């Protein structure tokens, strides 16, 4: 039995059939502290947002990066040199795109020297629904407390200013306080 098996060439890129439905992803990232603070927004746009847009994904949430000390040193190979980082800029982005785009992004981010580390997660529909529910609940609570404060202004002071002055004077002169 001789069957003709053709060997398929191995591609460096994953070939994934495009899916019709987009999914929501979140990436938490550590950017190099070598980036100056005033260039942080530009670096986030260049190394993350533009790359996400290039794979036809849409950024839907942004938690700006802030500098923090790392719990432990992180070593990364950059231009054939081991570099140790003790602090970095931490931020997160949420985006919507196809699963194939997320795979391509992960590959691109691994090769970006300015990204020390990243974690790319798919956010489930249940988690998104729960988050939306909590946001709506908080919004209703905030609205209710605002309307209650307007409807029920604080009570008038129990004692007048003159009565208060007399009480303070009594405290200062006698050193004792007798409540009414």
C-alpha atoms as a printed R data frame, in Angstrom:
    type eleno elety resid chain resno       x      y      z
1   ATOM     1    CA   UNK     A     1   0.000  0.000  0.000
2   ATOM     2    CA   UNK     A     2   1.684  3.045 -1.145
3   ATOM     3    CA   UNK     A     3  -0.086  6.293 -0.486
4   ATOM     4    CA   UNK     A     4   1.139  9.570 -1.780
5   ATOM     5    CA   UNK     A     5   1.530 11.916  1.192
6   ATOM     6    CA   UNK     A     6   2.562 15.394  0.290
7   ATOM     7    CA   UNK     A     7   4.564 17.302  2.827
8   ATOM     8    CA   UNK     A     8   3.279 20.775  3.470
9   ATOM     9    CA   UNK     A     9   5.800 23.556  3.931
10  ATOM    10    CA   UNK     A    10   6.097 24.875  7.459
11  ATOM    11    CA   UNK     A    11   5.228 28.547  7.678
12  ATOM    12    CA   UNK     A    12   6.623 30.891 10.281
13  ATOM    13    CA   UNK     A    13   3.212 32.557 10.554
14  ATOM    14    CA   UNK     A    14   0.115 30.766 11.734
15  ATOM    15    CA   UNK     A    15  -2.529 30.556  9.070
16  ATOM    16    CA   UNK     A    16  -5.862 30.819 10.792
17  ATOM    17    CA   UNK     A    17  -9.155 31.162  9.023
18  ATOM    18    CA   UNK     A    18 -10.706 34.526  9.823
19  ATOM    19    CA   UNK     A    19 -13.690 34.266 12.115
20  ATOM    20    CA   UNK     A    20 -16.765 36.354 11.683
21  ATOM    21    CA   UNK     A    21 -17.225 37.358 15.324
22  ATOM    22    CA   UNK     A    22 -14.888 39.611 17.253
23  ATOM    23    CA   UNK     A    23 -13.902 38.857 20.810
24  ATOM    24    CA   UNK     A    24 -12.821 41.150 23.610
25  ATOM    25    CA   UNK     A    25  -9.243 40.945 24.872
26  ATOM    26    CA   UNK     A    26  -7.266 42.711 27.544
27  ATOM    27    CA   UNK     A    27  -3.528 43.170 27.641
28  ATOM    28    CA   UNK     A    28  -1.646 44.096 30.797
29  ATOM    29    CA   UNK     A    29   1.844 45.281 29.996
30  ATOM    30    CA   UNK     A    30   5.144 46.419 31.482
31  ATOM    31    CA   UNK     A    31   6.944 49.044 29.394
32  ATOM    32    CA   UNK     A    32  10.642 49.754 29.731
33  ATOM    33    CA   UNK     A    33  11.545 52.429 32.301
34  ATOM    34    CA   UNK     A    34  14.110 53.708 29.792
35  ATOM    35    CA   UNK     A    35  11.234 55.478 28.035
36  ATOM    36    CA   UNK     A    36  11.078 59.072 29.329
37  ATOM    37    CA   UNK     A    37   7.910 59.924 31.281
38  ATOM    38    CA   UNK     A    38   6.996 62.695 28.849
39  ATOM    39    CA   UNK     A    39   7.179 60.220 25.934
40  ATOM    40    CA   UNK     A    40   5.059 57.567 27.621
41  ATOM    41    CA   UNK     A    41   1.816 58.328 25.753
42  ATOM    42    CA   UNK     A    42   3.664 58.357 22.451
43  ATOM    43    CA   UNK     A    43   5.343 55.029 23.284
44  ATOM    44    CA   UNK     A    44   1.996 53.464 24.249
45  ATOM    45    CA   UNK     A    45   0.540 54.598 20.932
46  ATOM    46    CA   UNK     A    46   3.540 53.390 18.930
47  ATOM    47    CA   UNK     A    47   4.194 50.013 20.548
48  ATOM    48    CA   UNK     A    48   0.647 49.000 21.477
49  ATOM    49    CA   UNK     A    49  -2.275 50.973 20.028
50  ATOM    50    CA   UNK     A    50  -0.932 51.303 16.481
51  ATOM    51    CA   UNK     A    51   0.039 47.622 16.427
52  ATOM    52    CA   UNK     A    52  -3.468 46.691 17.616
53  ATOM    53    CA   UNK     A    53  -5.032 48.902 14.915
54  ATOM    54    CA   UNK     A    54  -2.727 47.387 12.278
55  ATOM    55    CA   UNK     A    55  -4.359 43.958 12.763
56  ATOM    56    CA   UNK     A    56  -7.864 45.440 12.367
57  ATOM    57    CA   UNK     A    57  -8.671 45.413 16.059
58  ATOM    58    CA   UNK     A    58 -10.241 48.304 17.947
59  ATOM    59    CA   UNK     A    59  -9.042 49.669 21.292
60  ATOM    60    CA   UNK     A    60 -12.111 50.025 23.554
61  ATOM    61    CA   UNK     A    61 -10.494 50.720 26.934
62  ATOM    62    CA   UNK     A    62  -7.275 52.264 28.169
63  ATOM    63    CA   UNK     A    63  -5.763 52.274 31.662
64  ATOM    64    CA   UNK     A    64  -2.812 54.669 31.354
65  ATOM    65    CA   UNK     A    65   0.616 53.392 32.296
66  ATOM    66    CA   UNK     A    66   2.164 54.495 35.578
67  ATOM    67    CA   UNK     A    67   5.628 53.871 36.933
68  ATOM    68    CA   UNK     A    68   6.032 51.265 39.648
69  ATOM    69    CA   UNK     A    69   8.753 49.288 41.353
70  ATOM    70    CA   UNK     A    70   8.738 45.620 40.433
71  ATOM    71    CA   UNK     A    71   8.431 42.969 43.141
72  ATOM    72    CA   UNK     A    72  11.424 41.190 41.677
73  ATOM    73    CA   UNK     A    73  13.968 42.053 38.971
74  ATOM    74    CA   UNK     A    74  13.034 41.022 35.440
75  ATOM    75    CA   UNK     A    75  15.719 40.167 32.909
76  ATOM    76    CA   UNK     A    76  15.158 40.509 29.190
77  ATOM    77    CA   UNK     A    77  17.425 39.906 26.222
78  ATOM    78    CA   UNK     A    78  17.572 43.116 24.167
79  ATOM    79    CA   UNK     A    79  19.930 43.385 21.186
80  ATOM    80    CA   UNK     A    80  21.893 40.354 22.424
81  ATOM    81    CA   UNK     A    81  22.408 41.866 25.873
82  ATOM    82    CA   UNK     A    82  20.733 40.818 29.116
83  ATOM    83    CA   UNK     A    83  19.082 43.835 30.697
84  ATOM    84    CA   UNK     A    84  17.719 43.761 34.260
85  ATOM    85    CA   UNK     A    85  14.716 45.907 35.131
86  ATOM    86    CA   UNK     A    86  13.753 46.819 38.697
87  ATOM    87    CA   UNK     A    87  10.933 49.194 37.794
88  ATOM    88    CA   UNK     A    88   8.697 49.744 34.777
89  ATOM    89    CA   UNK     A    89   5.544 51.397 33.510
90  ATOM    90    CA   UNK     A    90   2.449 49.268 34.085
91  ATOM    91    CA   UNK     A    91  -0.725 49.789 32.061
92  ATOM    92    CA   UNK     A    92  -3.535 47.908 30.355
93  ATOM    93    CA   UNK     A    93  -5.585 48.092 27.179
94  ATOM    94    CA   UNK     A    94  -8.836 46.433 26.210
95  ATOM    95    CA   UNK     A    95  -9.569 45.788 22.553
96  ATOM    96    CA   UNK     A    96 -11.961 43.928 20.266
97  ATOM    97    CA   UNK     A    97 -10.715 41.818 17.390
98  ATOM    98    CA   UNK     A    98 -10.590 38.413 15.812
99  ATOM    99    CA   UNK     A    99  -8.760 35.542 17.537
100 ATOM   100    CA   UNK     A   100  -6.230 35.386 14.677
101 ATOM   101    CA   UNK     A   101  -5.391 39.033 15.367
102 ATOM   102    CA   UNK     A   102  -4.745 38.241 19.044
103 ATOM   103    CA   UNK     A   103  -2.308 35.469 18.053
104 ATOM   104    CA   UNK     A   104  -0.479 37.826 15.685
105 ATOM   105    CA   UNK     A   105  -0.361 40.536 18.373
106 ATOM   106    CA   UNK     A   106   1.167 38.161 20.916
107 ATOM   107    CA   UNK     A   107   3.897 37.251 18.421
108 ATOM   108    CA   UNK     A   108   4.593 40.907 17.646
109 ATOM   109    CA   UNK     A   109   4.631 41.937 21.322
110 ATOM   110    CA   UNK     A   110   7.144 39.188 22.194
111 ATOM   111    CA   UNK     A   111   9.530 40.723 19.660
112 ATOM   112    CA   UNK     A   112   9.114 44.318 20.892
113 ATOM   113    CA   UNK     A   113  12.113 45.236 23.087
114 ATOM   114    CA   UNK     A   114  10.258 48.126 24.789
115 ATOM   115    CA   UNK     A   115   7.706 45.665 26.203
116 ATOM   116    CA   UNK     A   116   9.311 43.918 29.155
117 ATOM   117    CA   UNK     A   117   6.352 41.597 29.752
118 ATOM   118    CA   UNK     A   118   2.702 41.353 28.797
119 ATOM   119    CA   UNK     A   119  -0.310 39.210 29.533
120 ATOM   120    CA   UNK     A   120  -2.979 38.851 26.867
121 ATOM   121    CA   UNK     A   121  -6.363 37.562 28.040
122 ATOM   122    CA   UNK     A   122  -9.670 36.882 26.339
123 ATOM   123    CA   UNK     A   123 -12.531 38.403 28.326
124 ATOM   124    CA   UNK     A   124 -15.563 36.113 28.405
125 ATOM   125    CA   UNK     A   125 -19.032 37.373 27.530
126 ATOM   126    CA   UNK     A   126 -20.182 36.496 31.059
127 ATOM   127    CA   UNK     A   127 -17.446 38.661 32.585
128 ATOM   128    CA   UNK     A   128 -18.360 41.563 30.279
129 ATOM   129    CA   UNK     A   129 -22.043 41.217 31.211
130 ATOM   130    CA   UNK     A   130 -21.159 41.141 34.925
131 ATOM   131    CA   UNK     A   131 -18.951 44.215 34.549
132 ATOM   132    CA   UNK     A   132 -21.719 46.102 32.726
133 ATOM   133    CA   UNK     A   133 -24.232 45.077 35.408
134 ATOM   134    CA   UNK     A   134 -21.941 46.364 38.174
135 ATOM   135    CA   UNK     A   135 -21.375 49.647 36.318
136 ATOM   136    CA   UNK     A   136 -25.141 50.148 35.900
137 ATOM   137    CA   UNK     A   137 -25.709 49.296 39.559
138 ATOM   138    CA   UNK     A   138 -23.052 51.795 40.672
139 ATOM   139    CA   UNK     A   139 -24.552 54.442 38.382
140 ATOM   140    CA   UNK     A   140 -28.033 53.901 39.887
141 ATOM   141    CA   UNK     A   141 -26.577 54.070 43.422
142 ATOM   142    CA   UNK     A   142 -24.751 57.312 42.603
143 ATOM   143    CA   UNK     A   143 -27.889 58.832 41.071
144 ATOM   144    CA   UNK     A   144 -30.008 57.792 44.062
145 ATOM   145    CA   UNK     A   145 -27.578 59.283 46.588
146 ATOM   146    CA   UNK     A   146 -27.374 62.535 44.581
147 ATOM   147    CA   UNK     A   147 -31.152 62.875 44.310
148 ATOM   148    CA   UNK     A   148 -31.575 62.024 48.020
149 ATOM   149    CA   UNK     A   149 -29.068 64.710 48.996
150 ATOM   150    CA   UNK     A   150 -30.981 67.282 46.931
151 ATOM   151    CA   UNK     A   151 -34.384 66.156 48.263
152 ATOM   152    CA   UNK     A   152 -33.256 66.059 51.912
153 ATOM   153    CA   UNK     A   153 -30.905 68.942 52.614
154 ATOM   154    CA   UNK     A   154 -28.916 68.706 55.845
155 ATOM   155    CA   UNK     A   155 -30.806 69.675 58.985
156 ATOM   156    CA   UNK     A   156 -30.373 73.134 60.431
157 ATOM   157    CA   UNK     A   157 -27.888 73.360 63.298
158 ATOM   158    CA   UNK     A   158 -29.383 72.513 66.677
159 ATOM   159    CA   UNK     A   159 -27.844 75.513 68.381
160 ATOM   160    CA   UNK     A   160 -27.434 79.035 67.156
161 ATOM   161    CA   UNK     A   161 -24.086 80.689 66.691
162 ATOM   162    CA   UNK     A   162 -24.557 82.732 69.870
163 ATOM   163    CA   UNK     A   163 -25.336 79.581 71.883
164 ATOM   164    CA   UNK     A   164 -22.290 77.886 70.422
165 ATOM   165    CA   UNK     A   165 -20.078 80.859 71.351
166 ATOM   166    CA   UNK     A   166 -21.379 80.736 74.940
167 ATOM   167    CA   UNK     A   167 -20.621 76.988 75.172
168 ATOM   168    CA   UNK     A   168 -17.094 77.528 73.857
169 ATOM   169    CA   UNK     A   169 -16.512 80.403 76.285
170 ATOM   170    CA   UNK     A   170 -17.724 78.211 79.179
171 ATOM   171    CA   UNK     A   171 -15.327 75.432 78.122
172 ATOM   172    CA   UNK     A   172 -12.399 77.794 77.923
173 ATOM   173    CA   UNK     A   173 -13.008 79.534 81.252
174 ATOM   174    CA   UNK     A   174 -14.027 76.627 83.471
175 ATOM   175    CA   UNK     A   175 -12.317 73.745 81.726
176 ATOM   176    CA   UNK     A   176 -15.464 71.666 82.190
177 ATOM   177    CA   UNK     A   177 -18.311 71.001 79.878
178 ATOM   178    CA   UNK     A   178 -21.885 70.390 80.925
179 ATOM   179    CA   UNK     A   179 -24.083 69.183 78.110
180 ATOM   180    CA   UNK     A   180 -27.703 70.254 77.988
